[in-house]
Amino acid sequence: MKKSAIALIALPLLLLTISCEKGKAADAANSTEKSDTVKTNTTTTTTLAIDTVDFNKRMVALSNNDTTGRWPVKAPYPLPGALLPYNRIIAYYGNLYSTRMGILGELPRKEMLAKLQGEVAKWQAADSTVKAIPALHYIAVTAQGAPGKNNMHRMRMPFKQIDTIISWAKPINALVFLDVQVGHSTVKAEVEQLEQYLALPNVHLGIDPEFSMKNGERPGSKIGYFNAEDINDAIDILANIVRKNKLTPKVLVIHRFTQGMVKNYKAIKTVPEVQIVMDMDGFGSKILKKSTYLSYIYREPVQFTGFKLFYKNDTKKDWKMYSPEELVKFTPKPIYIQYQ
C-alpha cells in the first residue's frame, strides 16, 4: 500500500489529510427483555429499554448472513435511543479551511447540503429496511507538518467553526461528527477539549489513527496508529458524557486502512453508552477497496462497520466509485458511509 499524499497550505498550515489506499454487537440469541432497572444516587427507577428481539434481528440482517461467527459481534445492548442499527448514517467529510480535505469544505453550503440529501435518498432507495440519515463530519483537530507553538503537530479549529457546522446541520436535521487527528498529542487531551460540544445530543466523534505519531515523527511521513488504550480513552470520555447528561448513545468512528493502524483490537471495550464504527478509509480501485474491507474490517470485528467513498480519487484512471446497491451486498453491510 502507498502512503498518504500530503500537502500543506499557508493559511493556516493545515496538513491536508488526503489519505490513500485507506485501505462487541449484541448476542444474537433471542431475548424478550423490554426494561432495565436504573439506579441513581437517591432512587431506583425503571425505564423502558430497547426491544432486544428487534435489535437482534436487525444485527443479524446487518451481518448479511455471515456464517463464520464473526458477525454480529457480541456486546452489551445499547441504551434506548441508539442510532445503530436502526439508521444508516450518510456523512460528508471535510474542513472549512480547505477545499481539498473533503466535500464538506469544497462546495458552497446550500449546494453541499442538497448534494448530501441526494446521497441520503440514494441510500434509502438501495436499502429500505434501514433509515438513511445525513451527517456533517468536520475535522475539528488537524495534524500539522509544522510543530506549532506547543510542539504538538496539531491544530485545533476555532470553536466558531464548530458552531458554524452545527448551524448548517440544523435545517436538514443532520448529525454532526467532530474528527480528531492528534499529531503528537493524545486522544484523551484532544477529545476532552471538545466535551462541551460532545454533550450536545446530535454531536458525535471521529478519531484518525493515521496521524497519531507516537515516536516523534512528522505527521504524514508515515502511517500512525492507535492502541486499544487510545480508543478506550475516547470511549470512556463519551460514556461519561452520556451518563452525566442523560443522553442517548454516542457514535465513535475510527478510520482504518491498514492492519497496523489499530493495535490489539480485541481489547477495545464495548459499553451501552457508545457505538463503535470501524470505518474502511482510503481510495483506490473497487478490487483494492473490497480487499481492504475484508482484510482489516471484516476479519477484525469490533462492533459496526463503515465505508469511505472519494468523489475524485475513487474515479481516477478507469476506477469507479462503489454504488449504494453494491455496498449493501457486503458482509457485513456498512452502517456508516462517508464521502470525501
Rosetta blueprint (number, residue, H / E / L):
1 M L
2 K L
3 K L
4 S L
5 A E
6 I L
7 A L
8 L E
9 I L
10 A L
11 L L
12 P L
13 L L
14 L L
15 L E
16 L L
17 T L
18 I E
19 S L
20 C L
21 E L
22 K L
23 G L
24 K L
25 A L
26 A L
27 D L
28 A L
29 A L
30 N L
31 S L
32 T L
33 E L
34 K L
35 S E
36 D E
37 T E
38 V E
39 K E
40 T L
41 N L
42 T L
43 T L
44 T E
45 T E
46 T E
47 T E
48 L E
49 A L
50 I L
51 D L
52 T H
53 V H
54 D H
55 F H
56 N H
57 K H
58 R H
59 M H
60 V H
61 A H
62 L H
63 S L
64 N L
65 N L
66 D L
67 T L
68 T L
69 G L
70 R L
71 W L
72 P L
73 V L
74 K L
75 A L
76 P L
77 Y L
78 P L
79 L L
80 P L
81 G L
82 A L
83 L L
84 L L
85 P L
86 Y L
87 N E
88 R E
89 I E
90 I E
91 A E
92 Y E
93 Y E
94 G E
95 N E
96 L L
97 Y L
98 S E
99 T L
100 R L
101 M L
102 G L
103 I H
104 L H
105 G H
106 E H
107 L L
108 P L
109 R H
110 K H
111 E H
112 M H
113 L H
114 A H
115 K H
116 L H
117 Q H
118 G H
119 E H
120 V H
121 A H
122 K H
123 W H
124 Q H
125 A H
126 A H
127 D L
128 S L
129 T L
130 V L
131 K E
132 A E
133 I E
134 P E
135 A E
136 L E
137 H E
138 Y E
139 I E
140 A E
141 V E
142 T E
143 A E
144 Q L
145 G L
146 A L
147 P L
148 G L
149 K L
150 N L
151 N L
152 M L
153 H L
154 R E
155 M E
156 R E
157 M L
158 P L
159 F H
160 K H
161 Q H
162 I H
163 D H
164 T H
165 I H
166 I H
167 S H
168 W H
169 A H
170 K H
171 P H
172 I H
173 N L
174 A L
175 L E
176 V E
177 F E
178 L E
179 D E
180 V E
181 Q L
182 V L
183 G E
184 H L
185 S L
186 T L
187 V H
188 K H
189 A H
190 E H
191 V H
192 E H
193 Q L
194 L L
195 E H
196 Q H
197 Y H
198 L H
199 A L
200 L L
201 P L
202 N L
203 V E
204 H E
205 L E
206 G E
207 I E
208 D L
209 P H
210 E H
211 F H
212 S E
213 M L
214 K L
215 N L
216 G L
217 E L
218 R L
219 P L
220 G L
221 S L
222 K L
223 I L
224 G L
225 Y L
226 F E
227 N E
228 A H
229 E H
230 D H
231 I H
232 N H
233 D H
234 A H
235 I H
236 D H
237 I H
238 L H
239 A H
240 N H
241 I H
242 V H
243 R H
244 K H
245 N H
246 K L
247 L L
248 T L
249 P L
250 K E
251 V E
252 L E
253 V E
254 I E
255 H E
256 R E
257 F L
258 T L
259 Q H
260 G H
261 M H
262 V E
263 K E
264 N L
265 Y H
266 K H
267 A H
268 I L
269 K L
270 T L
271 V E
272 P L
273 E L
274 V E
275 Q E
276 I E
277 V E
278 M E
279 D E
280 M E
281 D L
282 G L
283 F L
284 G L
285 S L
286 K H
287 I H
288 L H
289 K H
290 K H
291 S H
292 T H
293 Y H
294 L H
295 S H
296 Y H
297 I H
298 Y H
299 R L
300 E L
301 P L
302 V L
303 Q L
304 F E
305 T E
306 G E
307 F E
308 K E
309 L E
310 F L
311 Y L
312 K L
313 N H
314 D H
315 T H
316 K L
317 K L
318 D L
319 W L
320 K L
321 M L
322 Y L
323 S L
324 P H
325 E H
326 E H
327 L H
328 V L
329 K L
330 F L
331 T L
332 P L
333 K L
334 P L
335 I L
336 Y E
337 I E
338 Q E
339 Y E
340 Q L
